[in-house]
């Protein structure tokens, strides 16, 4: 856990508190690929299309 914290805090803009929050709330971090992790967090764009209907990408 300390190595993960050290790695996260080495990223510019990620401080001590953010690193501990990421470790606590995202145990998949480091074990999961980036696309499923983005979907889990809610930042991956998904299209809402059905047939000829073109929905927004959210």
PDB file with one MODEL, atoms N, CA, C and O in Angstrom:
MODEL        1
ATOM      1  N   UNK A   1       0.815  -1.182   0.000  1.00  0.00           N
ATOM      2  CA  UNK A   1       0.000   0.000   0.000  1.00  0.00           C
ATOM      3  C   UNK A   1       0.868   1.257   0.000  1.00  0.00           C
ATOM      4  O   UNK A   1       0.523   2.251  -0.640  1.00  0.00           O
ATOM      5  N   UNK A   2       1.989   1.215   0.715  1.00  0.00           N
ATOM      6  CA  UNK A   2       2.880   2.369   0.747  1.00  0.00           C
ATOM      7  C   UNK A   2       3.504   2.636  -0.609  1.00  0.00           C
ATOM      8  O   UNK A   2       3.713   3.791  -0.982  1.00  0.00           O
ATOM      9  N   UNK A   3       3.808   1.564  -1.359  1.00  0.00           N
ATOM     10  CA  UNK A   3       4.394   1.766  -2.688  1.00  0.00           C
ATOM     11  C   UNK A   3       3.368   2.372  -3.636  1.00  0.00           C
ATOM     12  O   UNK A   3       3.710   3.204  -4.476  1.00  0.00           O
ATOM     13  N   UNK A   4       2.113   1.956  -3.505  1.00  0.00           N
ATOM     14  CA  UNK A   4       1.046   2.542  -4.325  1.00  0.00           C
ATOM     15  C   UNK A   4       0.880   4.011  -3.985  1.00  0.00           C
ATOM     16  O   UNK A   4       0.723   4.842  -4.880  1.00  0.00           O
ATOM     17  N   UNK A   5       0.914   4.338  -2.702  1.00  0.00           N
ATOM     18  CA  UNK A   5       0.794   5.731  -2.268  1.00  0.00           C
ATOM     19  C   UNK A   5       1.958   6.561  -2.798  1.00  0.00           C
ATOM     20  O   UNK A   5       1.759   7.683  -3.262  1.00  0.00           O
ATOM     21  N   UNK A   6       3.148   6.026  -2.733  1.00  0.00           N
ATOM     22  CA  UNK A   6       4.322   6.747  -3.235  1.00  0.00           C
ATOM     23  C   UNK A   6       4.229   6.963  -4.746  1.00  0.00           C
ATOM     24  O   UNK A   6       4.598   8.023  -5.250  1.00  0.00           O
ATOM     25  N   UNK A   7       3.739   5.962  -5.458  1.00  0.00           N
ATOM     26  CA  UNK A   7       3.584   6.092  -6.903  1.00  0.00           C
ATOM     27  C   UNK A   7       2.535   7.144  -7.242  1.00  0.00           C
ATOM     28  O   UNK A   7       2.747   7.964  -8.136  1.00  0.00           O
ATOM     29  N   UNK A   8       1.414   7.129  -6.541  1.00  0.00           N
ATOM     30  CA  UNK A   8       0.351   8.097  -6.821  1.00  0.00           C
ATOM     31  C   UNK A   8       0.779   9.519  -6.494  1.00  0.00           C
ATOM     32  O   UNK A   8       0.481  10.445  -7.249  1.00  0.00           O
ATOM     33  N   UNK A   9       1.470   9.701  -5.382  1.00  0.00           N
ATOM     34  CA  UNK A   9       1.890  11.057  -5.016  1.00  0.00           C
ATOM     35  C   UNK A   9       3.031  11.572  -5.892  1.00  0.00           C
ATOM     36  O   UNK A   9       3.342  12.762  -5.855  1.00  0.00           O
ATOM     37  N   UNK A  10       3.655  10.703  -6.672  1.00  0.00           N
ATOM     38  CA  UNK A  10       4.691  11.169  -7.595  1.00  0.00           C
ATOM     39  C   UNK A  10       4.084  11.832  -8.831  1.00  0.00           C
ATOM     40  O   UNK A  10       4.789  12.495  -9.591  1.00  0.00           O
ATOM     41  N   UNK A  11       2.784  11.654  -9.030  1.00  0.00           N
ATOM     42  CA  UNK A  11       2.089  12.287 -10.160  1.00  0.00           C
ATOM     43  C   UNK A  11       1.817  13.746  -9.796  1.00  0.00           C
ATOM     44  O   UNK A  11       1.286  14.013  -8.719  1.00  0.00           O
ATOM     45  N   UNK A  12       2.168  14.698 -10.668  1.00  0.00           N
ATOM     46  CA  UNK A  12       1.901  16.108 -10.366  1.00  0.00           C
ATOM     47  C   UNK A  12       0.401  16.355 -10.192  1.00  0.00           C
ATOM     48  O   UNK A  12      -0.412  15.935 -11.015  1.00  0.00           O
ATOM     49  N   UNK A  13       0.058  17.039  -9.114  1.00  0.00           N
ATOM     50  CA  UNK A  13      -1.336  17.364  -8.838  1.00  0.00           C
ATOM     51  C   UNK A  13      -2.030  16.374  -7.923  1.00  0.00           C
ATOM     52  O   UNK A  13      -3.144  16.639  -7.471  1.00  0.00           O
ATOM     53  N   UNK A  14      -1.410  15.251  -7.641  1.00  0.00           N
ATOM     54  CA  UNK A  14      -1.987  14.263  -6.730  1.00  0.00           C
ATOM     55  C   UNK A  14      -1.249  14.365  -5.405  1.00  0.00           C
ATOM     56  O   UNK A  14      -0.062  14.056  -5.306  1.00  0.00           O
ATOM     57  N   UNK A  15      -1.980  14.805  -4.396  1.00  0.00           N
ATOM     58  CA  UNK A  15      -1.378  14.957  -3.078  1.00  0.00           C
ATOM     59  C   UNK A  15      -1.661  13.769  -2.181  1.00  0.00           C
ATOM     60  O   UNK A  15      -2.152  12.729  -2.620  1.00  0.00           O
ATOM     61  N   UNK A  16      -1.338  13.952  -0.919  1.00  0.00           N
ATOM     62  CA  UNK A  16      -1.469  12.904   0.074  1.00  0.00           C
ATOM     63  C   UNK A  16      -2.930  12.463   0.231  1.00  0.00           C
ATOM     64  O   UNK A  16      -3.216  11.265   0.218  1.00  0.00           O
ATOM     65  N   UNK A  17      -3.843  13.407   0.378  1.00  0.00           N
ATOM     66  CA  UNK A  17      -5.249  13.086   0.606  1.00  0.00           C
ATOM     67  C   UNK A  17      -5.887  12.390  -0.596  1.00  0.00           C
ATOM     68  O   UNK A  17      -6.609  11.407  -0.430  1.00  0.00           O
ATOM     69  N   UNK A  18      -5.628  12.889  -1.792  1.00  0.00           N
ATOM     70  CA  UNK A  18      -6.179  12.272  -3.004  1.00  0.00           C
ATOM     71  C   UNK A  18      -5.649  10.859  -3.176  1.00  0.00           C
ATOM     72  O   UNK A  18      -6.397   9.955  -3.547  1.00  0.00           O
ATOM     73  N   UNK A  19      -4.364  10.663  -2.909  1.00  0.00           N
ATOM     74  CA  UNK A  19      -3.771   9.332  -3.035  1.00  0.00           C
ATOM     75  C   UNK A  19      -4.449   8.352  -2.096  1.00  0.00           C
ATOM     76  O   UNK A  19      -4.768   7.236  -2.506  1.00  0.00           O
ATOM     77  N   UNK A  20      -4.679   8.740  -0.837  1.00  0.00           N
ATOM     78  CA  UNK A  20      -5.334   7.838   0.116  1.00  0.00           C
ATOM     79  C   UNK A  20      -6.779   7.577  -0.272  1.00  0.00           C
ATOM     80  O   UNK A  20      -7.274   6.467  -0.076  1.00  0.00           O
ATOM     81  N   UNK A  21      -7.467   8.571  -0.819  1.00  0.00           N
ATOM     82  CA  UNK A  21      -8.843   8.366  -1.280  1.00  0.00           C
ATOM     83  C   UNK A  21      -8.885   7.385  -2.454  1.00  0.00           C
ATOM     84  O   UNK A  21      -9.751   6.512  -2.505  1.00  0.00           O
ATOM     85  N   UNK A  22      -7.962   7.527  -3.383  1.00  0.00           N
ATOM     86  CA  UNK A  22      -7.922   6.606  -4.520  1.00  0.00           C
ATOM     87  C   UNK A  22      -7.629   5.183  -4.067  1.00  0.00           C
ATOM     88  O   UNK A  22      -8.220   4.235  -4.584  1.00  0.00           O
ATOM     89  N   UNK A  23      -6.733   5.025  -3.119  1.00  0.00           N
ATOM     90  CA  UNK A  23      -6.416   3.690  -2.609  1.00  0.00           C
ATOM     91  C   UNK A  23      -7.617   3.099  -1.891  1.00  0.00           C
ATOM     92  O   UNK A  23      -7.905   1.911  -2.038  1.00  0.00           O
ATOM     93  N   UNK A  24      -8.319   3.916  -1.115  1.00  0.00           N
ATOM     94  CA  UNK A  24      -9.454   3.421  -0.330  1.00  0.00           C
ATOM     95  C   UNK A  24     -10.665   3.088  -1.195  1.00  0.00           C
ATOM     96  O   UNK A  24     -11.313   2.064  -0.985  1.00  0.00           O
ATOM     97  N   UNK A  25     -10.971   3.939  -2.159  1.00  0.00           N
ATOM     98  CA  UNK A  25     -12.214   3.792  -2.913  1.00  0.00           C
ATOM     99  C   UNK A  25     -12.055   3.088  -4.251  1.00  0.00           C
ATOM    100  O   UNK A  25     -13.055   2.728  -4.871  1.00  0.00           O
ATOM    101  N   UNK A  26     -10.824   2.881  -4.716  1.00  0.00           N
ATOM    102  CA  UNK A  26     -10.583   2.175  -5.974  1.00  0.00           C
ATOM    103  C   UNK A  26      -9.553   1.069  -5.771  1.00  0.00           C
ATOM    104  O   UNK A  26      -8.411   1.202  -6.211  1.00  0.00           O
ATOM    105  N   UNK A  27      -9.939  -0.014  -5.116  1.00  0.00           N
ATOM    106  CA  UNK A  27      -8.974  -1.099  -4.925  1.00  0.00           C
ATOM    107  C   UNK A  27      -8.584  -1.763  -6.249  1.00  0.00           C
ATOM    108  O   UNK A  27      -7.586  -2.481  -6.308  1.00  0.00           O
ATOM    109  N   UNK A  28      -9.367  -1.527  -7.315  1.00  0.00           N
ATOM    110  CA  UNK A  28      -9.061  -2.091  -8.626  1.00  0.00           C
ATOM    111  C   UNK A  28      -7.901  -1.378  -9.300  1.00  0.00           C
ATOM    112  O   UNK A  28      -7.358  -1.872 -10.288  1.00  0.00           O
ATOM    113  N   UNK A  29      -7.516  -0.217  -8.774  1.00  0.00           N
ATOM    114  CA  UNK A  29      -6.452   0.590  -9.360  1.00  0.00           C
ATOM    115  C   UNK A  29      -5.150  -0.202  -9.371  1.00  0.00           C
ATOM    116  O   UNK A  29      -4.667  -0.629  -8.323  1.00  0.00           O
ATOM    117  N   UNK A  30      -4.591  -0.394 -10.550  1.00  0.00           N
ATOM    118  CA  UNK A  30      -3.367  -1.166 -10.699  1.00  0.00           C
ATOM    119  C   UNK A  30      -3.613  -2.616 -11.055  1.00  0.00           C
ATOM    120  O   UNK A  30      -2.692  -3.309 -11.489  1.00  0.00           O
ATOM    121  N   UNK A  31      -4.837  -3.090 -10.880  1.00  0.00           N
ATOM    122  CA  UNK A  31      -5.173  -4.477 -11.201  1.00  0.00           C
ATOM    123  C   UNK A  31      -6.091  -4.575 -12.412  1.00  0.00           C
ATOM    124  O   UNK A  31      -6.315  -5.666 -12.937  1.00  0.00           O
ATOM    125  N   UNK A  32      -6.611  -3.461 -12.848  1.00  0.00           N
ATOM    126  CA  UNK A  32      -7.623  -3.423 -13.912  1.00  0.00           C
ATOM    127  C   UNK A  32      -7.067  -2.587 -15.072  1.00  0.00           C
ATOM    128  O   UNK A  32      -6.262  -1.679 -14.864  1.00  0.00           O
ATOM    129  N   UNK A  33      -7.503  -2.901 -16.281  1.00  0.00           N
ATOM    130  CA  UNK A  33      -7.088  -2.120 -17.457  1.00  0.00           C
ATOM    131  C   UNK A  33      -7.710  -0.725 -17.391  1.00  0.00           C
ATOM    132  O   UNK A  33      -8.657  -0.501 -16.637  1.00  0.00           O
ATOM    133  N   UNK A  34      -7.186   0.202 -18.170  1.00  0.00           N
ATOM    134  CA  UNK A  34      -7.640   1.589 -18.075  1.00  0.00           C
ATOM    135  C   UNK A  34      -9.070   1.792 -18.577  1.00  0.00           C
ATOM    136  O   UNK A  34      -9.778   2.646 -18.042  1.00  0.00           O
ATOM    137  N   UNK A  35      -9.517   1.047 -19.576  1.00  0.00           N
ATOM    138  CA  UNK A  35     -10.882   1.249 -20.088  1.00  0.00           C
ATOM    139  C   UNK A  35     -11.959   0.789 -19.108  1.00  0.00           C
ATOM    140  O   UNK A  35     -12.898   1.544 -18.853  1.00  0.00           O
ATOM    141  N   UNK A  36     -11.862  -0.424 -18.546  1.00  0.00           N
ATOM    142  CA  UNK A  36     -12.860  -0.800 -17.537  1.00  0.00           C
ATOM    143  C   UNK A  36     -12.808   0.075 -16.286  1.00  0.00           C
ATOM    144  O   UNK A  36     -13.834   0.315 -15.651  1.00  0.00           O
ATOM    145  N   UNK A  37     -11.625   0.547 -15.937  1.00  0.00           N
ATOM    146  CA  UNK A  37     -11.502   1.424 -14.772  1.00  0.00           C
ATOM    147  C   UNK A  37     -12.170   2.771 -15.033  1.00  0.00           C
ATOM    148  O   UNK A  37     -12.808   3.327 -14.139  1.00  0.00           O
ATOM    149  N   UNK A  38     -12.030   3.303 -16.249  1.00  0.00           N
ATOM    150  CA  UNK A  38     -12.703   4.556 -16.600  1.00  0.00           C
ATOM    151  C   UNK A  38     -14.217   4.381 -16.579  1.00  0.00           C
ATOM    152  O   UNK A  38     -14.938   5.287 -16.159  1.00  0.00           O
ATOM    153  N   UNK A  39     -14.706   3.229 -17.027  1.00  0.00           N
ATOM    154  CA  UNK A  39     -16.141   2.959 -16.965  1.00  0.00           C
ATOM    155  C   UNK A  39     -16.611   2.833 -15.523  1.00  0.00           C
ATOM    156  O   UNK A  39     -17.700   3.299 -15.188  1.00  0.00           O
ATOM    157  N   UNK A  40     -15.818   2.217 -14.674  1.00  0.00           N
ATOM    158  CA  UNK A  40     -16.164   2.058 -13.265  1.00  0.00           C
ATOM    159  C   UNK A  40     -16.242   3.408 -12.564  1.00  0.00           C
ATOM    160  O   UNK A  40     -17.141   3.640 -11.757  1.00  0.00           O
ATOM    161  N   UNK A  41     -15.313   4.287 -12.866  1.00  0.00           N
ATOM    162  CA  UNK A  41     -15.278   5.607 -12.249  1.00  0.00           C
ATOM    163  C   UNK A  41     -16.381   6.499 -12.823  1.00  0.00           C
ATOM    164  O   UNK A  41     -16.885   7.383 -12.130  1.00  0.00           O
ATOM    165  N   UNK A  42     -16.756   6.274 -14.079  1.00  0.00           N
ATOM    166  CA  UNK A  42     -17.820   7.067 -14.686  1.00  0.00           C
ATOM    167  C   UNK A  42     -17.346   8.147 -15.624  1.00  0.00           C
ATOM    168  O   UNK A  42     -18.087   9.091 -15.895  1.00  0.00           O
ATOM    169  N   UNK A  43     -16.146   8.039 -16.122  1.00  0.00           N
ATOM    170  CA  UNK A  43     -15.626   9.058 -17.033  1.00  0.00           C
ATOM    171  C   UNK A  43     -15.487   8.553 -18.468  1.00  0.00           C
ATOM    172  O   UNK A  43     -15.025   9.291 -19.339  1.00  0.00           O
ATOM    173  N   UNK A  44     -15.881   7.304 -18.725  1.00  0.00           N
ATOM    174  CA  UNK A  44     -15.793   6.750 -20.078  1.00  0.00           C
ATOM    175  C   UNK A  44     -17.015   7.195 -20.884  1.00  0.00           C
ATOM    176  O   UNK A  44     -18.140   7.133 -20.388  1.00  0.00           O
ATOM    177  N   UNK A  45     -16.801   7.642 -22.123  1.00  0.00           N
ATOM    178  CA  UNK A  45     -17.947   8.061 -22.941  1.00  0.00           C
ATOM    179  C   UNK A  45     -18.702   6.851 -23.490  1.00  0.00           C
ATOM    180  O   UNK A  45     -18.098   5.943 -24.063  1.00  0.00           O
ATOM    181  N   UNK A  46     -19.999   6.842 -23.316  1.00  0.00           N
ATOM    182  CA  UNK A  46     -20.850   5.793 -23.858  1.00  0.00           C
ATOM    183  C   UNK A  46     -21.851   6.433 -24.810  1.00  0.00           C
ATOM    184  O   UNK A  46     -22.420   7.485 -24.520  1.00  0.00           O
ATOM    185  N   UNK A  47     -22.055   5.782 -25.949  1.00  0.00           N
ATOM    186  CA  UNK A  47     -23.051   6.304 -26.883  1.00  0.00           C
ATOM    187  C   UNK A  47     -24.421   5.692 -26.552  1.00  0.00           C
ATOM    188  O   UNK A  47     -24.518   4.547 -26.109  1.00  0.00           O
ATOM    189  N   UNK A  48     -25.461   6.479 -26.778  1.00  0.00           N
ATOM    190  CA  UNK A  48     -26.828   6.033 -26.534  1.00  0.00           C
ATOM    191  C   UNK A  48     -27.548   5.968 -27.875  1.00  0.00           C
ATOM    192  O   UNK A  48     -28.443   6.769 -28.147  1.00  0.00           O
ATOM    193  N   UNK A  49     -27.153   5.011 -28.711  1.00  0.00           N
ATOM    194  CA  UNK A  49     -27.727   4.834 -30.031  1.00  0.00           C
ATOM    195  C   UNK A  49     -28.624   3.601 -30.043  1.00  0.00           C
ATOM    196  O   UNK A  49     -28.384   2.625 -29.332  1.00  0.00           O
ATOM    197  N   UNK A  50     -29.646   3.673 -30.859  1.00  0.00           N
ATOM    198  CA  UNK A  50     -30.535   2.527 -31.049  1.00  0.00           C
ATOM    199  C   UNK A  50     -31.120   2.634 -32.443  1.00  0.00           C
ATOM    200  O   UNK A  50     -31.901   3.543 -32.722  1.00  0.00           O
ATOM    201  N   UNK A  51     -30.752   1.718 -33.317  1.00  0.00           N
ATOM    202  CA  UNK A  51     -31.246   1.773 -34.697  1.00  0.00           C
ATOM    203  C   UNK A  51     -30.742   3.008 -35.396  1.00  0.00           C
ATOM    204  O   UNK A  51     -29.534   3.236 -35.464  1.00  0.00           O
ATOM    205  N   UNK A  52     -31.660   3.821 -35.923  1.00  0.00           N
ATOM    206  CA  UNK A  52     -31.286   5.054 -36.606  1.00  0.00           C
ATOM    207  C   UNK A  52     -31.150   6.232 -35.648  1.00  0.00           C
ATOM    208  O   UNK A  52     -30.653   7.293 -36.024  1.00  0.00           O
ATOM    209  N   UNK A  53     -31.594   6.038 -34.412  1.00  0.00           N
ATOM    210  CA  UNK A  53     -31.504   7.114 -33.428  1.00  0.00           C
ATOM    211  C   UNK A  53     -30.061   7.315 -32.992  1.00  0.00           C
ATOM    212  O   UNK A  53     -29.388   6.361 -32.602  1.00  0.00           O
ATOM    213  N   UNK A  54     -29.589   8.545 -33.057  1.00  0.00           N
ATOM    214  CA  UNK A  54     -28.246   8.889 -32.608  1.00  0.00           C
ATOM    215  C   UNK A  54     -28.383   9.729 -31.342  1.00  0.00           C
ATOM    216  O   UNK A  54     -28.775  10.894 -31.404  1.00  0.00           O
ATOM    217  N   UNK A  55     -28.062   9.143 -30.207  1.00  0.00           N
ATOM    218  CA  UNK A  55     -28.143   9.861 -28.942  1.00  0.00           C
ATOM    219  C   UNK A  55     -26.834  10.566 -28.620  1.00  0.00           C
ATOM    220  O   UNK A  55     -25.866  10.516 -29.379  1.00  0.00           O
ATOM    221  N   UNK A  56     -26.841  11.222 -27.473  1.00  0.00           N
ATOM    222  CA  UNK A  56     -25.642  11.918 -27.045  1.00  0.00           C
ATOM    223  C   UNK A  56     -24.618  10.937 -26.497  1.00  0.00           C
ATOM    224  O   UNK A  56     -24.960   9.847 -26.038  1.00  0.00           O
ATOM    225  N   UNK A  57     -23.373  11.340 -26.555  1.00  0.00           N
ATOM    226  CA  UNK A  57     -22.297  10.553 -25.968  1.00  0.00           C
ATOM    227  C   UNK A  57     -22.090  11.079 -24.563  1.00  0.00           C
ATOM    228  O   UNK A  57     -21.683  12.224 -24.369  1.00  0.00           O
ATOM    229  N   UNK A  58     -22.367  10.252 -23.603  1.00  0.00           N
ATOM    230  CA  UNK A  58     -22.236  10.676 -22.200  1.00  0.00           C
ATOM    231  C   UNK A  58     -21.238   9.803 -21.493  1.00  0.00           C
ATOM    232  O   UNK A  58     -20.984   9.994 -20.303  1.00  0.00           O
TER     233      UNK A  58
ENDMDL
END
